[in-house]
Amino acid sequence: MEKKSLREVYEKIEVPKDGILDAIKAGKERASQDVPKNKMVPRKIVWSTVAAATIIVSSSFISPSLSHVMAKVPLLGDVYTAFNDFVGRSLQSQDLITELNQSSSYKGVDVTITNAYYDGAVIGVTFSVKGNVRTEEDGRIQGFYEIFDGKGGISDSKEIVYMEPSDNGYIGHIQLSYPKTELPPETSFPLEFKMIGGKEGSWRFDVPINQLPYETVHVDKGTKDEDTEVSVHFDSIIEGKASTAIDYTATFPIEGKHDQVRLEAYDDQGKEINIFMDGIDLKTIEKNNKIIVKGRSIIPQSLKGKTSYIVVHPKVALSSESDHFVKLIETTPVAINAARQDFTVEIENITVQDKTATFDFQINNGDYMNQDFLFYSNLARNDVILVKESEKDIYKEAIKHSVEVINKDSLRFRSTFDISKINDFNLNDYVIRINMGTLSSNIPVELEKVKIDLN
């Protein structure tokens, strides 16, 4: 079978309830081991692994090292600062937060919904927890919740959330985009906690939320890339009291079902505007052999009076690139080209000896395409691999090999694979697998910028 995108595979996975928390904990431990201490993590998104997430668990904005030393939050009023919620902080300063007092108790654990807001397309909920619960090593407690009854049509309707210690127990925070294109003036937010601090149960709420006054700027502008048949049309700007939402319609060819739109935005002075919820898929339909996605991106501030227009730069990560294979007996050079983008990996020479199989190759004809050398070095090590042809679609630990840089400027590499322990090695049984998806998912198609007047 073809190697499928992570998102496509994810959609088909049935996650066992009993194992989800252990898996997440193990992943956290591995991530902690992989990041060297006292070093900054590069601010680079691996597009292929970032689904268009609607839910943002605000505690994820706080780095693990910071959360370890963060003092207890003394007052519930400080929750928006503690969880780095700029929208909540702004609304709180304007006295626009709704105070609530909904409680649910189960197995000696009390959960209380304390505050909520609904600004434009952004919803925020804060809550407190009291009771005998198991803490994590950093002093926090972990919870697992569902929103809108865990409906599959809503992105990330099931999530893990972390609660910080406070003087009277623990406080938590959830922030999300309203998951529909229409924004009702008042509605309710179905929320159910299914695990808190190691205890499984049901703490269920129907949180009432009233929409704060907002304005809609209707837009009718778009941009398109003819070669990839990708287009993004901007429909409207939702101007809330403390947030701004950009609604758009993206159109992809049928093979681009999992293409992902990401936006960059700039004000009338050319300064970049932070977008903190990006690529939210509100609705997806298939029509006339095209995939049409209603999407939304959210800016955590009101732009009213701050800029007369915004310039939006859409970028689209393509997701439909299949693996390519080169036989060891093929005559070199062999050029491998991506289907929808101008990416190339050329196998320049193949040499097989008693104990080693070596091949020289060049990536993108030496064009860095705004990526750094480390990106291509990792690609050379992990995505141009010797595999058994009968197992070419199975991803497992690679055959032991070394990678040598032949010419850094021209992106030429040499990989040498140790075949000494492979019994009865046969040239006809092995191929070079080239994963072009790493290039297409990390180097998006850049569409023309669009200027949107906010007046």
C-alpha positions in Angstrom: 0.0 0.0 0.0 1.0 3.6 -0.4 2.5 5.4 2.6 -0.3 7.6 3.7 -0.1 11.1 5.3 0.0 11.2 9.1 -3.3 12.9 9.2 -5.0 10.3 7.0 -3.7 7.5 9.1 -4.7 9.4 12.3 -8.3 9.6 11.1 -8.6 5.8 11.0 -6.9 5.1 14.3 -9.1 3.8 17.2 -7.4 4.9 20.4 -7.9 2.5 23.3 -9.1 4.5 26.3 -7.0 2.6 28.8 -3.7 3.2 27.0 -4.0 6.8 25.9 -2.6 8.4 29.0 0.3 6.0 29.3 1.2 6.7 25.6 1.0 10.4 26.1 3.2 10.2 29.2 5.8 8.1 27.4 5.8 10.6 24.5 6.4 13.4 27.0 9.3 11.6 28.5 10.8 10.9 25.0 10.4 14.5 24.0 12.1 15.7 27.2 15.1 13.4 26.4 15.3 14.6 22.8 15.6 18.3 23.6 19.0 19.3 25.0 18.9 21.3 28.2 19.6 25.0 28.0 19.0 25.1 24.3 16.3 26.8 22.4 14.1 24.6 20.2 14.2 26.0 16.6 11.0 27.8 15.7 10.2 25.7 12.7 7.0 23.9 12.0 7.0 20.4 10.6 4.0 20.9 8.4 3.3 17.2 7.7 2.7 16.5 11.4 0.6 19.6 12.2 -3.1 18.9 11.7 -5.5 21.8 11.3 -6.2 21.9 15.0 -9.2 23.8 16.3 -8.5 23.2 20.0 -5.6 25.0 21.7 -4.8 23.8 25.2 -3.4 27.0 26.5 -1.0 25.4 29.0 0.9 24.1 25.9 2.1 27.6 25.4 4.2 27.3 28.6 7.4 25.4 28.1 7.9 22.3 30.4 11.0 24.0 32.0 8.9 27.1 32.8 6.0 25.1 34.2 8.3 23.3 36.6 9.3 26.5 38.3 6.1 28.5 37.9 4.7 29.6 41.3 1.3 28.6 42.4 -1.4 30.8 41.0 -3.0 32.5 44.0 -6.2 33.8 42.5 -8.6 32.6 39.8 -8.4 36.1 38.3 -4.8 35.4 37.3 -5.7 32.4 35.3 -5.5 34.1 31.9 -2.0 35.4 32.7 -0.9 31.9 34.0 -2.0 30.2 30.8 -0.9 33.0 28.5 -4.3 33.7 27.1 -4.0 37.1 25.5 -7.7 37.2 24.5 -8.9 36.4 28.0 -6.5 39.0 29.5 -7.8 41.7 27.3 -11.4 40.9 27.9 -10.8 40.7 31.6 -9.3 44.2 31.5 -12.5 45.4 29.8 -14.6 43.6 32.4 -16.1 41.4 29.7 -15.7 38.0 31.3 -18.8 36.0 32.3 -18.6 34.7 35.9 -20.0 31.2 36.3 -20.3 28.7 39.2 -21.2 25.3 37.7 -20.0 22.4 39.7 -19.8 18.6 39.3 -18.5 16.0 41.8 -17.4 12.4 41.2 -15.3 10.1 43.3 -14.3 12.8 45.7 -13.1 15.2 43.0 -15.0 18.5 42.6 -14.8 20.5 39.3 -16.2 24.0 39.0 -16.5 26.1 35.9 -15.6 29.5 37.0 -15.4 31.9 34.0 -16.2 31.9 30.3 -16.0 34.2 27.3 -17.2 34.0 23.6 -15.5 36.7 21.5 -16.0 36.6 17.8 -15.0 33.0 17.0 -13.0 32.4 20.2 -14.2 30.6 23.3 -12.4 30.4 26.6 -13.4 28.5 29.7 -11.6 28.4 33.1 -12.2 25.9 35.9 -11.0 24.8 39.3 -10.4 21.3 40.7 -10.4 20.2 44.4 -10.0 16.7 45.8 -7.5 13.9 46.2 -5.9 13.6 42.8 -2.6 12.3 41.5 -0.1 14.9 40.5 2.6 14.8 37.8 6.3 15.2 38.6 6.1 18.9 37.9 3.2 19.4 40.4 0.4 19.8 37.8 -2.5 17.4 37.3 -3.6 15.9 34.0 -7.1 15.7 32.7 -8.8 14.3 29.6 -11.9 16.0 28.2 -14.4 16.0 25.3 -16.1 18.9 23.8 -19.4 18.9 21.9 -19.8 15.2 22.9 -16.6 14.2 21.1 -18.2 14.6 17.6 -15.9 13.4 14.9 -16.7 16.4 12.6 -15.1 18.8 15.1 -11.3 18.9 15.0 -9.6 17.7 18.2 -12.9 17.2 20.0 -11.0 15.1 22.6 -7.9 16.6 24.3 -5.5 16.4 27.2 -5.3 19.4 29.5 -3.0 20.2 32.4 -4.0 22.1 35.5 -1.7 24.3 37.6 -1.6 24.2 41.4 -3.4 27.1 43.2 -4.0 28.0 46.8 -7.3 26.1 46.9 -6.5 23.2 44.7 -5.9 23.5 40.9 -7.0 25.7 38.1 -7.3 24.9 34.4 -8.1 26.6 31.1 -9.4 25.6 27.7 -9.5 27.8 24.6 -10.9 26.9 21.2 -12.4 28.3 18.1 -16.2 28.0 17.6 -16.3 25.0 15.3 -18.9 26.2 12.8 -19.0 28.9 10.1 -22.1 30.6 11.7 -21.6 32.3 15.0 -24.8 32.3 17.1 -25.5 35.1 19.5 -25.8 32.7 22.4 -25.2 28.9 22.7 -23.9 26.3 25.1 -20.6 24.6 25.2 -20.9 20.8 26.0 -17.9 19.9 28.1 -17.2 16.6 29.8 -14.1 15.6 31.8 -13.5 11.9 31.6 -10.3 11.7 33.7 -8.8 14.1 36.2 -5.6 13.4 38.2 -5.6 9.7 37.4 -9.3 9.2 38.3 -11.7 8.1 35.5 -15.2 9.4 35.8 -17.7 11.9 34.3 -17.7 15.6 35.2 -20.2 17.0 32.7 -21.2 20.6 32.0 -23.3 22.5 29.5 -21.5 25.9 29.7 -23.6 28.9 28.5 -21.8 31.4 26.4 -23.1 34.7 25.1 -21.4 36.3 22.0 -19.8 39.6 22.7 -20.5 42.4 20.1 -18.5 41.9 17.0 -18.3 43.3 13.4 -17.9 41.4 10.2 -15.9 42.9 7.3 -17.0 41.1 4.1 -14.1 40.3 1.7 -14.1 39.1 -1.8 -10.4 38.5 -2.7 -8.4 35.5 -3.5 -5.2 34.1 -4.9 -4.3 30.9 -6.8 -1.4 28.8 -7.9 -2.1 27.4 -11.3 0.6 24.7 -11.3 -0.7 23.0 -8.1 -4.4 23.9 -8.7 -4.6 25.4 -5.2 -6.6 28.5 -4.4 -7.5 30.5 -1.3 -10.4 32.9 -1.3 -10.9 35.3 1.7 -14.5 35.5 2.7 -14.7 37.7 5.8 -12.9 39.2 8.8 -14.6 38.8 12.2 -13.6 41.7 14.5 -14.2 40.8 18.1 -13.5 42.8 21.2 -10.1 41.1 21.8 -9.7 38.8 18.8 -9.8 38.8 15.0 -10.8 35.8 12.8 -9.9 35.4 9.1 -12.4 33.2 7.3 -11.5 31.7 3.9 -12.4 29.1 1.4 -9.5 26.9 0.1 -9.8 24.7 -3.0 -7.5 21.8 -3.7 -7.4 19.0 -6.4 -8.9 15.7 -5.3 -5.5 14.3 -4.5 -4.9 17.2 -2.1 -7.4 16.1 0.4 -5.0 16.7 3.3 -3.3 19.9 2.0 -3.0 22.4 4.8 -3.4 26.2 4.6 -1.2 28.4 6.8 -1.4 32.2 6.9 1.0 35.0 7.6 -0.4 38.4 8.2 1.2 41.9 8.3 -0.2 45.3 9.3 -0.1 48.6 7.3 3.5 49.2 8.6 4.7 45.8 7.4 5.0 44.3 10.9 4.0 40.7 11.2 0.8 40.0 13.2 0.8 36.9 15.4 -1.7 34.2 14.3 -2.1 31.7 17.2 -4.9 29.4 15.8 -4.2 28.6 12.2 -5.6 26.2 9.6 -8.9 25.5 11.4 -11.1 23.3 9.2 -14.7 24.2 9.8 -16.2 22.3 6.8 -14.9 20.1 4.1 -16.8 19.0 1.0 -16.0 17.2 -2.3 -17.4 18.8 -5.4 -16.6 18.6 -9.1 -13.5 16.6 -8.4 -12.2 19.2 -6.0 -11.8 19.4 -2.2 -13.3 22.6 -0.8 -12.4 23.6 2.8 -14.0 26.4 4.8 -11.2 27.5 7.1 -10.4 30.0 9.8 -7.3 31.5 11.4 -7.4 33.6 14.6 -5.4 36.6 15.7 -5.3 37.0 19.5 -6.0 40.7 19.5 -8.4 43.3 18.1 -7.0 45.1 15.1 -9.6 47.8 15.2 -7.9 51.2 15.2 -4.4 49.6 15.0 -4.1 49.1 11.3 -6.1 50.2 8.3 -5.5 47.0 6.4 -3.7 43.7 6.6 -1.7 41.8 4.0 -2.2 38.1 4.2 0.3 35.6 2.7 -1.2 32.1 2.2 1.1 29.1 2.2 -0.1 25.6 1.5 1.7 22.4 2.5 1.0 19.7 0.0 0.3 16.2 1.4 -0.2 13.9 -1.6 3.5 13.1 -2.5 4.1 9.3 -2.6 7.4 7.6 -2.0 9.7 7.0 -5.0 12.0 4.0 -5.5 15.2 3.4 -7.4 16.5 -0.1 -8.1 20.2 -0.7 -7.3 20.7 -2.1 -10.8 19.4 1.0 -12.6 21.7 3.1 -14.7 22.7 6.3 -13.0 22.1 9.2 -12.9 18.4 8.8 -12.0 16.4 12.0 -11.3 13.4 11.7 -9.0 10.9 14.6 -9.3 8.0 15.5 -7.0 4.5 15.3 -8.6 3.2 18.7 -7.6 6.2 20.8 -6.7 9.6 21.6 -8.2 11.6 19.2 -5.9 14.3 16.8 -7.2 16.5 14.1 -5.7 19.1 12.8 -8.2 20.8 9.6 -7.5 24.2 10.2 -9.2 26.1 7.0 -8.5 25.4 3.5 -6.9 28.3 1.3 -5.8 27.7 -2.2 -4.1 30.7 -4.1 -2.6 30.9 -7.1 -0.4 30.0 -5.3 2.9 28.6 -1.9 1.8 26.1 -0.3 -0.5 26.9 3.3 -1.3 25.1 5.9 -3.3 25.8 9.6 -4.0 22.9 11.9 -4.5 22.0 15.6 -4.8 18.9 17.4 -3.4 17.0 20.1 -5.3 20.0 20.8 -7.7 21.6 22.6 -4.7 18.7 25.0 -4.2 18.2 25.5 -0.4 14.7 27.0 -1.0 14.9 29.0 2.3 15.7 26.0 4.4 18.9 25.5 6.4 21.5 22.9 5.9 20.4 20.9 9.0 17.0 20.3 7.3 18.7 18.7 4.3 21.2 16.8 6.4 18.3 15.2 8.3 16.5 14.5 5.1 19.6 12.8 3.6 19.9 10.6 6.7 16.3 9.7 7.2 14.5 10.0 3.8 16.9 8.5 1.2 17.2 5.0 2.6 18.1 1.5 1.4 15.2 -0.9 2.0 14.2 -4.4 1.0 11.8 -4.2 -2.0 9.4 -6.6 -0.4 9.2 -4.3 2.6 9.5 -0.9 0.9 6.2 0.3 2.3 7.0 -0.7 5.9 8.6 2.0 8.0 11.0 0.6 10.6 14.5 1.2 11.9 16.8 1.8 8.9 19.8 -0.4 8.0 22.9 0.9 9.8 24.5 3.6 7.6 26.6 6.8 7.6 26.1 10.0 5.7 29.0 12.0 4.3 28.7 15.6 3.0 30.3 15.7 -0.4 29.5 19.3 -1.1 27.5 21.4 1.3 26.9 24.3 -1.1 25.4 22.1 -3.8 23.6 19.7 -1.3 25.5 16.6 -2.4 25.6 13.7 0.0 27.0 10.1 0.1 25.2 7.4 2.1 27.0 4.2 2.9 24.9 1.2 4.2 26.4 -1.7 6.1 25.1 -4.9 4.3 27.6 -7.2 5.9 25.0 -8.8 8.2 22.4 -9.3 5.5 22.5 -12.9 4.5 22.5 -13.6 0.7 22.3 -9.9 -0.2 21.0 -9.6 -3.8 21.0 -6.4 -5.9 17.5 -7.3 -7.2 16.0 -7.5 -3.7 16.8 -4.0 -2.5 15.8 -0.5 -3.6 16.5 3.1 -2.6 13.4 4.6 -1.0 13.1 8.4 -1.4 10.5 10.1 0.7 9.7 13.4 -1.1 6.9 14.0 1.3 9.3 15.6 3.8 10.1 18.3 1.2 6.5 18.9 0.2 5.3 19.1 3.8 8.0 21.4 5.0 8.4 23.7 2.0 4.9 24.9 1.2 3.5 26.4 -2.0 3.5 30.2 -1.5 0.6 32.0 -3.1 0.5 35.7 -3.9 -0.2 38.0 -1.0 -3.6 39.6 -0.6 -4.3 43.1 0.8 -7.5 43.3 2.9 -9.0 46.7 3.8 -10.4 46.7 7.4 -12.2 50.0 7.0 
